[in-house]
């Protein structure tokens, strides 16, 4: 099981992809989403790398 601290594997999702969330978890000053497969993701701007789409 992956930790809430996001220290494990990095995975990318395409823009507009729908992810099913099991629950919302508060971790320090950020919010993490726990997916149905027990992995955690975040949408925090400091952790997400933005790319320019054409």
Jmol script that loads the backbone (N, CA, C; Angstrom):
load data "model"
ATOM      1  N   UNK A   1       0.837  -1.192   0.000  1.00  0.00           N
ATOM      2  CA  UNK A   1       0.000   0.000   0.000  1.00  0.00           C
ATOM      3  C   UNK A   1       0.877   1.248   0.000  1.00  0.00           C
ATOM      4  N   UNK A   2       0.513   2.196  -0.818  1.00  0.00           N
ATOM      5  CA  UNK A   2       1.277   3.434  -0.947  1.00  0.00           C
ATOM      6  C   UNK A   2       0.990   4.354   0.235  1.00  0.00           C
ATOM      7  N   UNK A   3       1.976   5.095   0.652  1.00  0.00           N
ATOM      8  CA  UNK A   3       1.813   6.013   1.776  1.00  0.00           C
ATOM      9  C   UNK A   3       1.159   7.314   1.327  1.00  0.00           C
ATOM     10  N   UNK A   4       0.551   7.998   2.274  1.00  0.00           N
ATOM     11  CA  UNK A   4      -0.073   9.285   2.009  1.00  0.00           C
ATOM     12  C   UNK A   4       0.971  10.333   1.672  1.00  0.00           C
ATOM     13  N   UNK A   5       2.229  10.115   2.036  1.00  0.00           N
ATOM     14  CA  UNK A   5       3.298  11.083   1.809  1.00  0.00           C
ATOM     15  C   UNK A   5       3.740  11.156   0.351  1.00  0.00           C
ATOM     16  N   UNK A   6       3.184  10.326  -0.530  1.00  0.00           N
ATOM     17  CA  UNK A   6       3.523  10.299  -1.953  1.00  0.00           C
ATOM     18  C   UNK A   6       4.998  10.030  -2.196  1.00  0.00           C
ATOM     19  N   UNK A   7       5.536   9.032  -1.541  1.00  0.00           N
ATOM     20  CA  UNK A   7       6.947   8.706  -1.708  1.00  0.00           C
ATOM     21  C   UNK A   7       7.159   7.570  -2.691  1.00  0.00           C
ATOM     22  N   UNK A   8       6.112   6.996  -3.207  1.00  0.00           N
ATOM     23  CA  UNK A   8       6.233   5.831  -4.075  1.00  0.00           C
ATOM     24  C   UNK A   8       6.281   6.172  -5.552  1.00  0.00           C
ATOM     25  N   UNK A   9       5.686   5.314  -6.333  1.00  0.00           N
ATOM     26  CA  UNK A   9       5.681   5.379  -7.786  1.00  0.00           C
ATOM     27  C   UNK A   9       5.002   6.645  -8.301  1.00  0.00           C
ATOM     28  N   UNK A  10       5.521   7.172  -9.414  1.00  0.00           N
ATOM     29  CA  UNK A  10       4.929   8.348 -10.060  1.00  0.00           C
ATOM     30  C   UNK A  10       4.204   7.882 -11.309  1.00  0.00           C
ATOM     31  N   UNK A  11       2.991   8.345 -11.482  1.00  0.00           N
ATOM     32  CA  UNK A  11       2.202   7.964 -12.638  1.00  0.00           C
ATOM     33  C   UNK A  11       1.488   9.199 -13.164  1.00  0.00           C
ATOM     34  N   UNK A  12       1.329   9.268 -14.468  1.00  0.00           N
ATOM     35  CA  UNK A  12       0.683  10.413 -15.090  1.00  0.00           C
ATOM     36  C   UNK A  12      -0.681  10.010 -15.617  1.00  0.00           C
ATOM     37  N   UNK A  13      -1.602  10.950 -15.585  1.00  0.00           N
ATOM     38  CA  UNK A  13      -2.941  10.740 -16.116  1.00  0.00           C
ATOM     39  C   UNK A  13      -3.210  11.789 -17.179  1.00  0.00           C
ATOM     40  N   UNK A  14      -3.931  11.407 -18.218  1.00  0.00           N
ATOM     41  CA  UNK A  14      -4.253  12.343 -19.285  1.00  0.00           C
ATOM     42  C   UNK A  14      -5.269  13.370 -18.819  1.00  0.00           C
ATOM     43  N   UNK A  15      -5.214  14.538 -19.409  1.00  0.00           N
ATOM     44  CA  UNK A  15      -6.138  15.602 -19.076  1.00  0.00           C
ATOM     45  C   UNK A  15      -7.559  15.154 -19.406  1.00  0.00           C
ATOM     46  N   UNK A  16      -8.458  15.340 -18.460  1.00  0.00           N
ATOM     47  CA  UNK A  16      -9.845  14.972 -18.666  1.00  0.00           C
ATOM     48  C   UNK A  16     -10.189  13.558 -18.249  1.00  0.00           C
ATOM     49  N   UNK A  17      -9.190  12.773 -17.831  1.00  0.00           N
ATOM     50  CA  UNK A  17      -9.446  11.401 -17.415  1.00  0.00           C
ATOM     51  C   UNK A  17     -10.189  11.402 -16.082  1.00  0.00           C
ATOM     52  N   UNK A  18     -11.179  10.535 -15.943  1.00  0.00           N
ATOM     53  CA  UNK A  18     -11.994  10.464 -14.735  1.00  0.00           C
ATOM     54  C   UNK A  18     -11.416   9.402 -13.815  1.00  0.00           C
ATOM     55  N   UNK A  19     -11.148   9.793 -12.561  1.00  0.00           N
ATOM     56  CA  UNK A  19     -10.626   8.885 -11.553  1.00  0.00           C
ATOM     57  C   UNK A  19     -11.664   8.741 -10.444  1.00  0.00           C
ATOM     58  N   UNK A  20     -11.895   7.520 -10.006  1.00  0.00           N
ATOM     59  CA  UNK A  20     -12.868   7.281  -8.941  1.00  0.00           C
ATOM     60  C   UNK A  20     -12.165   7.355  -7.591  1.00  0.00           C
ATOM     61  N   UNK A  21     -12.681   8.210  -6.717  1.00  0.00           N
ATOM     62  CA  UNK A  21     -12.064   8.479  -5.426  1.00  0.00           C
ATOM     63  C   UNK A  21     -12.814   7.738  -4.325  1.00  0.00           C
ATOM     64  N   UNK A  22     -12.045   7.056  -3.478  1.00  0.00           N
ATOM     65  CA  UNK A  22     -12.620   6.334  -2.344  1.00  0.00           C
ATOM     66  C   UNK A  22     -12.870   7.292  -1.179  1.00  0.00           C
ATOM     67  N   UNK A  23     -11.845   8.105  -0.851  1.00  0.00           N
ATOM     68  CA  UNK A  23     -12.001   9.080   0.227  1.00  0.00           C
ATOM     69  C   UNK A  23     -10.970  10.193   0.089  1.00  0.00           C
ATOM     70  N   UNK A  24     -11.215  11.291   0.783  1.00  0.00           N
ATOM     71  CA  UNK A  24     -10.319  12.446   0.805  1.00  0.00           C
ATOM     72  C   UNK A  24      -9.565  12.416   2.124  1.00  0.00           C
ATOM     73  N   UNK A  25      -8.229  12.572   2.044  1.00  0.00           N
ATOM     74  CA  UNK A  25      -7.368  12.473   3.219  1.00  0.00           C
ATOM     75  C   UNK A  25      -6.590  13.771   3.369  1.00  0.00           C
ATOM     76  N   UNK A  26      -6.573  14.327   4.570  1.00  0.00           N
ATOM     77  CA  UNK A  26      -5.757  15.502   4.860  1.00  0.00           C
ATOM     78  C   UNK A  26      -4.378  15.024   5.285  1.00  0.00           C
ATOM     79  N   UNK A  27      -3.324  15.580   4.659  1.00  0.00           N
ATOM     80  CA  UNK A  27      -1.945  15.245   5.007  1.00  0.00           C
ATOM     81  C   UNK A  27      -1.167  16.540   5.152  1.00  0.00           C
ATOM     82  N   UNK A  28      -0.774  16.856   6.372  1.00  0.00           N
ATOM     83  CA  UNK A  28      -0.113  18.128   6.694  1.00  0.00           C
ATOM     84  C   UNK A  28      -0.938  19.282   6.151  1.00  0.00           C
ATOM     85  N   UNK A  29      -0.421  20.033   5.162  1.00  0.00           N
ATOM     86  CA  UNK A  29      -1.143  21.196   4.658  1.00  0.00           C
ATOM     87  C   UNK A  29      -1.820  20.942   3.316  1.00  0.00           C
ATOM     88  N   UNK A  30      -1.790  19.717   2.837  1.00  0.00           N
ATOM     89  CA  UNK A  30      -2.362  19.409   1.531  1.00  0.00           C
ATOM     90  C   UNK A  30      -3.469  18.369   1.651  1.00  0.00           C
ATOM     91  N   UNK A  31      -4.219  18.231   0.590  1.00  0.00           N
ATOM     92  CA  UNK A  31      -5.282  17.243   0.524  1.00  0.00           C
ATOM     93  C   UNK A  31      -4.882  16.179  -0.484  1.00  0.00           C
ATOM     94  N   UNK A  32      -5.063  14.939  -0.135  1.00  0.00           N
ATOM     95  CA  UNK A  32      -4.768  13.820  -1.021  1.00  0.00           C
ATOM     96  C   UNK A  32      -6.064  13.069  -1.270  1.00  0.00           C
ATOM     97  N   UNK A  33      -6.150  12.444  -2.430  1.00  0.00           N
ATOM     98  CA  UNK A  33      -7.310  11.645  -2.769  1.00  0.00           C
ATOM     99  C   UNK A  33      -6.889  10.182  -2.803  1.00  0.00           C
ATOM    100  N   UNK A  34      -7.630   9.324  -2.097  1.00  0.00           N
ATOM    101  CA  UNK A  34      -7.346   7.897  -2.135  1.00  0.00           C
ATOM    102  C   UNK A  34      -8.251   7.267  -3.184  1.00  0.00           C
ATOM    103  N   UNK A  35      -7.633   6.623  -4.172  1.00  0.00           N
ATOM    104  CA  UNK A  35      -8.383   5.999  -5.252  1.00  0.00           C
ATOM    105  C   UNK A  35      -8.918   4.642  -4.808  1.00  0.00           C
ATOM    106  N   UNK A  36      -9.750   4.045  -5.639  1.00  0.00           N
ATOM    107  CA  UNK A  36     -10.336   2.745  -5.316  1.00  0.00           C
ATOM    108  C   UNK A  36      -9.295   1.643  -5.180  1.00  0.00           C
ATOM    109  N   UNK A  37      -8.120   1.797  -5.832  1.00  0.00           N
ATOM    110  CA  UNK A  37      -7.055   0.794  -5.721  1.00  0.00           C
ATOM    111  C   UNK A  37      -6.085   1.113  -4.580  1.00  0.00           C
ATOM    112  N   UNK A  38      -6.491   1.964  -3.639  1.00  0.00           N
ATOM    113  CA  UNK A  38      -5.726   2.351  -2.440  1.00  0.00           C
ATOM    114  C   UNK A  38      -4.455   3.137  -2.727  1.00  0.00           C
ATOM    115  N   UNK A  39      -4.334   3.727  -3.902  1.00  0.00           N
ATOM    116  CA  UNK A  39      -3.213   4.617  -4.203  1.00  0.00           C
ATOM    117  C   UNK A  39      -3.654   6.057  -3.963  1.00  0.00           C
ATOM    118  N   UNK A  40      -2.685   6.918  -3.654  1.00  0.00           N
ATOM    119  CA  UNK A  40      -2.987   8.314  -3.352  1.00  0.00           C
ATOM    120  C   UNK A  40      -2.518   9.208  -4.489  1.00  0.00           C
ATOM    121  N   UNK A  41      -3.301  10.251  -4.761  1.00  0.00           N
ATOM    122  CA  UNK A  41      -2.913  11.254  -5.751  1.00  0.00           C
ATOM    123  C   UNK A  41      -3.161  12.634  -5.154  1.00  0.00           C
ATOM    124  N   UNK A  42      -2.608  13.648  -5.801  1.00  0.00           N
ATOM    125  CA  UNK A  42      -2.825  15.021  -5.376  1.00  0.00           C
ATOM    126  C   UNK A  42      -2.993  15.900  -6.600  1.00  0.00           C
ATOM    127  N   UNK A  43      -3.647  17.020  -6.408  1.00  0.00           N
ATOM    128  CA  UNK A  43      -3.780  18.011  -7.461  1.00  0.00           C
ATOM    129  C   UNK A  43      -3.141  19.327  -7.022  1.00  0.00           C
ATOM    130  N   UNK A  44      -2.303  19.250  -5.995  1.00  0.00           N
ATOM    131  CA  UNK A  44      -1.628  20.429  -5.470  1.00  0.00           C
ATOM    132  C   UNK A  44      -0.670  20.989  -6.525  1.00  0.00           C
ATOM    133  N   UNK A  45      -0.718  22.294  -6.752  1.00  0.00           N
ATOM    134  CA  UNK A  45       0.094  22.934  -7.790  1.00  0.00           C
ATOM    135  C   UNK A  45       1.591  22.737  -7.581  1.00  0.00           C
ATOM    136  N   UNK A  46       2.043  22.598  -6.344  1.00  0.00           N
ATOM    137  CA  UNK A  46       3.468  22.423  -6.077  1.00  0.00           C
ATOM    138  C   UNK A  46       3.959  21.032  -6.464  1.00  0.00           C
ATOM    139  N   UNK A  47       3.058  20.077  -6.570  1.00  0.00           N
ATOM    140  CA  UNK A  47       3.430  18.708  -6.906  1.00  0.00           C
ATOM    141  C   UNK A  47       3.119  18.345  -8.347  1.00  0.00           C
ATOM    142  N   UNK A  48       2.208  19.071  -8.975  1.00  0.00           N
ATOM    143  CA  UNK A  48       1.778  18.753 -10.331  1.00  0.00           C
ATOM    144  C   UNK A  48       2.613  19.551 -11.324  1.00  0.00           C
ATOM    145  N   UNK A  49       3.112  18.883 -12.369  1.00  0.00           N
ATOM    146  CA  UNK A  49       3.881  19.557 -13.413  1.00  0.00           C
ATOM    147  C   UNK A  49       2.922  19.904 -14.546  1.00  0.00           C
ATOM    148  N   UNK A  50       2.832  21.183 -14.870  1.00  0.00           N
ATOM    149  CA  UNK A  50       1.942  21.618 -15.928  1.00  0.00           C
ATOM    150  C   UNK A  50       2.666  21.612 -17.268  1.00  0.00           C
ATOM    151  N   UNK A  51       2.003  21.138 -18.290  1.00  0.00           N
ATOM    152  CA  UNK A  51       2.563  21.150 -19.640  1.00  0.00           C
ATOM    153  C   UNK A  51       1.608  21.879 -20.541  1.00  0.00           C
ATOM    154  N   UNK A  52       2.113  22.370 -21.646  1.00  0.00           N
ATOM    155  CA  UNK A  52       1.303  23.127 -22.580  1.00  0.00           C
ATOM    156  C   UNK A  52       0.724  22.175 -23.619  1.00  0.00           C
ATOM    157  N   UNK A  53      -0.579  22.183 -23.766  1.00  0.00           N
ATOM    158  CA  UNK A  53      -1.245  21.322 -24.749  1.00  0.00           C
ATOM    159  C   UNK A  53      -1.506  22.123 -26.018  1.00  0.00           C
ATOM    160  N   UNK A  54      -1.370  21.454 -27.159  1.00  0.00           N
ATOM    161  CA  UNK A  54      -1.590  22.123 -28.447  1.00  0.00           C
ATOM    162  C   UNK A  54      -2.986  21.854 -28.934  1.00  0.00           C
TER     163      UNK A  54
END
end "model"
wireframe off; spacefill off
backbone 0.3
color backbone group
